[in-house]
Amino acid sequence: MGQSRNNSQFDTFFETSAQPMLLLDLVRIKSANIAAVQLLGCEHVDCLLETNLRDWLKPDDHGGLETTLIETLNTGQSKSRWSWLTPQKHPVETESYLTRIESDDDILLHCALQHLDEFGPSARVQLQLYQQMFDGSTEAIIITDVNERILYANRAFSEMLGYSLTELVGANIRLMRSSKHDETFFSQIQKSLKSKGFWSGDIWDRSRNGQELPRHVRLSTIVDEFRRPRYFVGVYTEIDTRESRMLQLQEMAYHDDLTGLPNRALLMQLLPHHISQCKRSDAGFALMFLDLDKFKPINDSMGHDAGDEILKQVADRFCTVLRNSDTVARLGGDEFVILVTDVSGAASVSGVAEKLHRCLDQPFLVKGQSAKISTSIGISLFPDNSKEPETLINQADIAMYRAKKRGQNQHVFYSEDLNQEVVRFKQIEMEIRDGLIRQEFVPYYQPQVDSRSGEIVGVECLARWLHKDRGVVSPIDFIAVAEKSGLIQEMFMQVLAKAIGDIGDWKKHYDADIQVSVNISGSQFCDQHNIEQMSAMLRDSGVNPDKFKTEITESSLMDNGQYLLERLSWVKTAGFSIALDHFGSGYSSLRQLQNLPLDTLKIDSSFITGMTSQPRDKVIIKAIIQLSKTLDIDVVAQGVEDADQADFLTQNGCHVMQGYHFSHPLPAEDFARLLATKQFSE
């Protein structure tokens, strides 16, 4: 959400800040402080006012500008790296942190610029800037040291409690403590200040005449260049006027609104200082990139309010098991970064990762519902892996994806092998994008045959990549990359469009009316827009949805839980048939299976392959066939490769099969010839 703006306090903060700042009306620069004027090489602020942001940015940055501005308007904040050109044509590289704020009836964007060669003002400069604002503030403000000794109080604070400035300065903060709070209450405040750098809440204070009154307090920690707490700033407001505009802006700039943890902006200021400290002391640290497992389906099914509550509880658990010297930051969504200080080797870091895994073992209770969350952790080490902040974060991010790939709730250390894997991933992603432009993704068809009559009773549509250099590429070599890079939907629609055209040709030339099965990933199934696109394509082509059977794997069903169950019902209502693919590999519960709107079970090919060497696989196959009869749904055996397998399936009541015993997947032309020579059922 956007933040409202107290003009006088904000203007003071804006004008006196040593950090370059702009106020934007979308792409129009409405205001700039002296620091911004100097950074961008201007002689006067008028050089910037009412100019278009695009006139200052290098052309390469114009493409992403609109996306960044829209993200800021929608989510309240965003970050982007911009390359500026001064009037003297000198390049200036910055990290730009944008925040949406409300001013009167207008919505403006506050843009804080961090020159990539700088790391913001020191603690001393910040304190000086704060003092300038505090002196003229109508809100009661106090500054103490780490020993709770009052260093400064403004006039509003003095008047609020009835003490003179002389009586306050040098006194202990306990002077104003009320009897309504015990030591545990203040210990919790100290703990929050040390772990999060921030605390907010209501406190009863005692004035000079002994009167005790409740007030709303916002406390913040100011650290030195070594990230050691040096001062605490308190802003007091009456209960009926508790909103502190200046501090809201500070929190938004450097702390996550939801959890109170440091955000990316603050993390990227802390990391360079910590690296400098470690270089001087010849010490090391670990950077952990954490992504919560299966959070999205829980967030979607339980609601975003419940998801936010889980994120806050996760943040609290992380802080509980870590030391005060460690830092937990939230980057956004369900992503966290943890800086673990004074590490003695990979073994000790692994021990910290295990603590983080274990602290999430207990389910989270929200609104009477229980949710199980785990986390995948990627780890990079300073100085072993890199000495650059952004590189360390990227390396930990890469390792986190490998942890996800291993099965979630894992932690993985970054290595050069992982980097080579990323290089290969990017290469394949680039080739996929080129292949989509050249329309290289096509359907191959594997017939489903009734073993009793030899009739083709269905066909599975399988994606193949006709690569311009490598020929036919198997899905195992590109589907995972397409899913992770967000290209799977465009690829799927390209294959589907060609399959719809083939269905029309079969009907026209062979009078064949065969149901086509298509595989859909769990993420595609959860995306209502995907199903709507499929429906629209079929409607425009005149093909009925019941001619398509959507296949979802059992593992996707388990990963996406209740939310996917709801989507299955929606897909069924849209007119599509539904098959559960690779059944038996994921061990879904029978109770869950009974509630699914399924038309077909597809026996996993591993059971067919293993029936000769693993007698128990035959027992499982018989059980699946019997289960399908009990539930009154069809059953299909996939991966049938020889006559013995086909005979066993037929004898036990499974008559529809597909596999190399009948046919390999075929391109459209070869499958059409097969239709011309084989029978098929209407």
N, C-alpha and C positions, 0 to 999 in steps of 0.2 A: 504494500500500500504506500501511497505517497505521504509525505510529511508536510504539515502546515508550517508556516514561517512567521516568526515574530520579527517584524521588519527591523526595529532598532537594534536588537541584539544580534540578529543575523548579519546586518550590514556592518556592525563593528567587527564581528568575527571574520567576515568576508574581506573587508578592506585591510585589516591588520595582519592577516595570516601570512606567514612566510612561505606557505605552499601556494603555487600558482592555481588560480581558480577562475572559472568562467560561469556566467549564467546564460543559458541558451533558451530561446523560444524556437524549439526544434532546431533548424539549421542556422537560425539567425542569432548572432552574438548580441545579447542585451547588456551585459556588464562584464567587466574584467578588473581584477585587482592589480596592484602594482607589480606583484611577483609574476603574474602572467604576462603583463606588458613587457617586463624585462626579459623573461624567458623567450618570448617570441620576437625579440629584437625590435620592438617598437619604441618610438620616441615619446609617444603620448597615448593615453587610453583611447582617444578619439580615432586612432588608427584602426582599432578593433571594432568599435561600437557599430552596430547595425550592418556589419559585413556578414557575408555568407561563409559558413564553416568550410564549404568546399573550396573557397578561394585560398584557404590557408593550408589545406591538406594536399599531399602528393596525390596525383591521379589514381595511383594503385589502391589508395584507401577509400576512394569514393564508393566502390561497390559494396563494401560492408557497412558504410555509414548509416544507411537507412535501416538496416537490420538492427544495429546497435541502438538507434534511437527508438525504434518500435519496442524492442525488448525492455528498454528503460521505462517507457510509458506503461507497458503491460505489467511488468513485475516489480517496478519501483527502483531497480538498480541494475547496472551492467558494467562490464569492463571491456576495454578494447585498447589495442596498441595502435597509435597513430604516428605518422611521419609528417611533420610540419615543414613549411618553407618560410623563412623570415623574409621581410622586404629586401634584405640583402642576398636572398637566395641561399642562405645557410640552412642546412637540414637540422632539425631538432626532433629526436625520437622521445616519445613519452608513453607511459602507461596512463590511460585516461579512465577515471572512475566516475561513472555518471549516476546521479540520484535524482529521482523525481520529487519535486517539492511543490507545495501549493502556496501561492502568494495572492492574497485578496481573492479574486475570482479567476485568476490565471493559473495555468500549470506550466512551471518552468523546469528546466533540467540543470541541476548543479553539477558542474564538471570540474573535478580535482585532477590536476596534471602532476605526474611524477616523472621528472627528467630521469632517463635511464642511467645517467651517471651520478645520480644523487639518491639519497634514501630519506628525504624529509628532514625537518628541523630536529635538532637535538632536544633532549629533555629540558635543558636550561632555556632554550629559545621558546619551547612550548609553554613553559611556566611563565615566562615574561609576557607572552601573548595572552595567556589566560588571565594574568593579573590585570592587564589593561582592560579586558572585557569586564572582569569582576568589579573593578573600582566603580564603574558607572552603572552596574546592574541593580535593578530593583529587587532581585531575588537574593535571599540570604546565602552567602557562600563562605566556606571555610577551607583552609588548607592545613594539613598536619603532616608531620614526618612519620617514619615507620615506628617511632616510639610513642605515637599518639600525642605528641606535643604540638600545640597550636602555633603555626608559623605566621598565619595571616587570616584575618577575617574582615569582610567588607562592612560598610556602614549598616547595610540592611540586616546583616547577621547580628551586629551589636545591638541594634534597636529591637530586634526580635526577642532577644534574651534579657535585655536590660543591663548588660555588662558594657563597660567602656572598652575601647580597643586596647588600652594599656593593661586592663585586667585579663583580657583574653590571651594576648600574645605571650607565649612562653608557658601558659597553663596547660594542664593535662585535659584531654577531651572528656575525661570522667567527670569534670566539673559540671557538665550539663546532663549527665545520665539520670534517667528516671528509675525509680524503684520498681516500675512495672515490668522491667526486663531483667532476666538473670544472665549469668556469665555465658551460658550455653548459647543464648541468642546472639551475643556479640562475637562469640567464637565462630559461629556460622557465617557472620558477616566477613570476618577476617579470612575464613577459608575461601569464600567466594571471591574476595578481592585478589587473593593469591593465585587461585586457579583460573579465574575468568577475567580478572582485571576490572570487574564491575559488580555493583550490587544496587538493587532498588527495592524500596519497601517503606512501610509506615513505622515511625518511631515516636515514642513518647519522650519529650525533652522537659527538663526542669529549668525554669528561668531563674533569674537572680532573686526574685521575691518568693521562690519556692513553688510557684504555680507549675503544674504539669499539663502539657498540651500535646496532642498528636500532630505530627507533621509528616509529610511525604519527603523522603530523602533519596537522592541519587548519588552514589559514591563511585568514583573512578580512580584507578591507579595510574600514576605517571612513573615511567621507568627511565633509567639512564641508558646510555649507549650499550651497556652490557646486559640490558634487559633485567636489571635488578630494581625492585620497587624502591622508590625514593620519596614519593609524596602521595598523599591521598587528597582528592578534591571532593568536597561535599556540597551539594546544592539542595537547599531546603525550601519547600513551598507549603503554603497552607493547604489543608486537605481539599478545599473547594477550588483551588487554583494550582493543581499539582503539575500541570504540564510545563516542563522546562524546555523551551524551544531550542536553546543553544545546545544543551546536552543531547537532545534527540538527534540533532545533526551530527554531533560527534560520534554517537553510538552507531548511527547509520553508516558513517564513513569507515569505521574501524571494527565494529562488532556486528555479529549476526543477530538480527532482531528476535528470532525465534528462540535460540538457545543461550544467547548472551556470550557465546564463544567468540574469540577473534575470527575475523573473516579473511578472505584472501588478501585484501589490501593491507591489513595489519601484518599478516603472515609474511608478505613480501617485503615489509620493512624490518621485521624481526630477523629473518634469515640472514641477510648480509651482515648485520651486527653480530649475530652468533657465529657466523663463519670467521669474521675478523677475530673474535675472541678465541676461537678454537685454534686459529693459526698462531696466535701469540703464545698460547699455552700448550701447543702441540697435542690437542685433544681431538676426539672424534665425536660424531653424533649420528643418529639414524633418523631418517625421514620415512614415515609410514603413510601410505595412501590407502584409505579404507573405503570400501563401497559395501553397503548393506545388501545381503542376499535376499531376494524375493520380496523386497520392500514395495515395489510398484504394485503388484497384484493386491497386497494387503492394503495399501493406500487407496487403491481404486475401489475395493470391495467394502472396506470399513468407513471410508470417507476421509477427506483431507484433514478434517479436525482431529480425527483419531491418529492419522499419520503424523501430524505435527506433534501430538502428545507423545507418540512413540519416539520421535526424533529427540525430543527434550529429555526423555528418560534414558535414551541411549547415550546422549551427551553427559548426563549425570553419572552414569555407570563408568564411562571412560575416565572421567575426572576422578572418580573414587579410587580406581586401581592404579592410577599413575602418581608419580611424585610431583611435588609442588614445582620442581625445576623443569618438568616437562610441559609442553604446550599442546593443547588440543584446539584445532581450528576447524570450522565448518566452511567448506567451499561453496555449498549450495546443494539442494536436493538431498540425497542420502550419501553424499561424499564428505569424508573428513580427512584431515591431514594431522598427524601427530609428530612432533619433534621430540625425540628422546635424547636427552643430554648425557654426557659422560659415559659413553658405552665402552665396554672393555672387549668387545669382539662380537662375532655373529651369534655365538651361543647365548650371551646375555640378552641380545636383542630378540632372539627367538623366544626367550623366556617371557619377555614383555608382551610379545605377540600372543603367546599362549594365555596370559592373563586377560588380554582383551577378548580373546575367543571365549574364555570361561565366564567372563562377566556378563555375557549375553545368553548363557545357558538357560536361565530361568525365563519363562514366558513373560511377555508384557501384558498387563491387564489394563484395558482401556474401554470405558463405557460398558463394563460387564462382559466384554469379550476378551479372549486370550489370543495372543499373536506370538508366533515363534520367529525370532530374527537371529541371523548369524551374520558374519562379516568376512569378506575376502580382503586380504591385506598384501600390499606390495611394499617392499622395503628397499631403499637405497641408502648407501653409507657414505658419509664424509670422513676422510678425503678419498676413500678407496675408489668410489665410482665417479665422483665429480666434485668440483669445488665451486660450481655455479648454482645459484638457487633454483632457477627455472629448470635447468637440466636435472637436478636432483628430483624435483617434483615429477617431471616427465618420466624419468627412469622408474620411480616408485609406481607411477600410473601404469607403465608397461608391465611391471611385475605383478601388479594387482590383476590385470587381465589374464595373466598366466594362472594366477591362483583361482580365478573364476573357472577357467578352462579345466582345472584339475578336479572340479566338483564342488566348489564353494566351501566356505568355512575353513579355508587354507591360508597359509602365508608363504610368500615366495620372495627370495632375495633377487635383486636385479643382477643380471650377468650380460656379458657381451653377446652370448648366444641369443638372448631375448631381443637384443637390439637388431641382430640380423633377421630375426623373425619379423620384427616390425618393418624392416626394410622390404622383406618379401611381401608382407601384407600390403604395404603401400603400392608396390609394383603391381600386384594382382588387382588391387582396387582401381588403379589407373587403367589397366587393361580392360576391366569390366566396364568402366565408364565409356571407353572407346568402343567396346563391343556392343553396348546398348545403342550408341549412335549408329553403328553399322548394322543393327538388327541381327546380331549373330546368335541370339538366344532363341532356340526353337524347341518344339515339343517332339519327343520320341514316344512311341506307344508300345506297351507290352500287353498283349491280349490276356484276358481272363477267360478260361475255357471250362466248360462243363465236361468233366471227364467221362460222363456216361454217353454223351452224344457227339462230343468233339466240337460242339457249337461255341462260337465266340459270344459270350454273354455280357462282356464288359471289357473295358480297356483302362489301363492306368497311364496317365499322361506324366511323363518324366522330363524335366528340363535338361537340355544339353547345350553346350556352348560350341558353336562351330567357329573356332578361333582361326583368324586369318593365317597364322603361321603354324600353330600346333595341331590343327585339325579338330576332331571331336574331343572335348574336354569333359571328364566325368564330374558330376555335381560335388563329389567329395573334395574336389580341388578348388571349388569357388563358392559354394553355398554359404559356408561359415563366414567368409570375407564379405559377401554381399549382405548378410544379416547384420554384422557388426558395423558396416559402413553406411547402413541405411538405404542400400540400393536394391534390396530384395523385392520391394513392392513394385518398382519399375520393371525389374526383370520378370517378376511373376506375371504382370499385366502384358508384357511383350509376348511371353509364351502362351498365355491364355488367349490373347487375340488371335494368334495363329491357329490354336486348337479349335476355336469357335469356327474359323473359316474351314478347317478340315471337316468338322462335323457337318457343315452344310454340303460339302462336296460328297461325303459318304452318303448322305440322304439323297442327293441328286443323282449320283451315278450308280449306287448299289442298293438304293432303297434301304439302307442300314440305319437303324434307330438305336444306337448303342449308348449306354450310359458311360460317361467318362469320369474317372476318378482323378482328382488333383490334390497334391500335398500342400498343406498350408501350415506355416510355423505357428507356434503359440502366440508370438507377438502380433502376427497378422490376424489371427483369429480374434484376439482381444481388441483389434482396431475395427470399430464399426464402419469407418470410412472405407476400408478394404472390401468388406462384404457389399456395401452400397455400390462401389465401383463395379464389382463383379455382376451384380444384379442389373446395373445400367447397361453394361456391355452385352449381356445376354438379351435384355429387352430390345436393344437397338438392332441386334442381329436376328431376332425372331426365334431364338432357341429358348426352350423352356428351362427354368432352373432345375427341374427334376431330372434333366439329362446330365446334370453334374453332381458328382458325389465328392464332398469335401472330406479330406482325410486329415485327421489330427493325431499326432503320436501320443501314446500313453504317457511318455515322460513329460511332454508339454502340459498334459492335463494335470499331472502331479505338481509341476512347477508353478502353475498359475492358479490352481485351487478353485475356490468358490467363484471367483470372478469369471473364469473361463466357463464354468458350468452355466452361468447366466447367459454368456454369449452363445453357447451352443443352442439354447432355446431360441434365441433371436435368429440364429442362422437357419434353424429348422422352420421357423415361422416365415422366413424369406423364401422358402420353397426348395432348399437344397437338401439332399440326402447327406447323412453323416456316417463316416466309417472311423473306427478307432484302430489306428495303424500300430504295428509292432506290439500287439497285445500279448501280455505275458512277460514282457521285458521290464515293466515298471512296477508290477505288483500293486495295482490300484485295488482299493477295497471293494468287495462285492456290494456292500451297501451303497457306495458311491456309484458303481456301475449300474445298479438297479434304477437309479434316478436319472441316468443320462438318456437323452432323446436319440439313441443310436439306431442305425439301420443295419450296420455290418460290423463284425469283428474280424480283424485280419491277424491270423496267427503269425507270430514273429518267426522269421526265417531261421533263426538260430535253433529253434526246436526241431524244425524240419531237417536241418543239416545234421543235428546231433542225435537223431532217433536211432541210428544204427549203433553208435558207440556209447550212447547214454540211454539205457532202457527207460529211465525215469522220464525222459522227454516224451516218450510215447504215452505215458500215463498222463502227462500234462496236456498233450494234444487231445487225448480223448476227453479230458475234463473240460477243455475249452469248447469242444464241439458240443458236448452235452449242455454246457452252460448257455450256449447260443440258442439251443433248442428250447431250454427252459424259459429264456427271456424272449423267445419268439423273434429273434433277429438272425440275419444271414451270417454265414461264416465263410471266409476266404483264406486259403493257405497260400502264402507267398514264399518264393525261394524253392519251388519244387524242381529238382534237377534230374531225377531219374524215375524209371517205371516203378521200382519198388516203393518209393515214397508215395507216388500217385496211387498205387494199389492200396496201401495201408490207409490213406486218407479216405478213399472211396469206400472201403470196407467199414469204416467207422462213421460214415455219414457226412463227410465233407466232400462236396462234389465240385465246387468252384475253386480253381487253382490258377496260379500264374508262376512262371519261372522258366529257366532255360530248357527244361524238358519239353516245353511247348514252343517257346519262342524267346529270343533275345529282344530287348527294346529295339524298335524299328523306327526309321524316319518315316515321315508321312507317306511318301511315295511307295515304300516297301510295304507298309501296313495296308495301303489301299489295294495293292496286288494280293495280299493275303486275304482281304475281304472278298476279292473276286473269285478266289479258289476255295474258300471255306464256307461252311454254313454259319449262320448266326441266328440268334433268337430275336424276335420282335420285341 
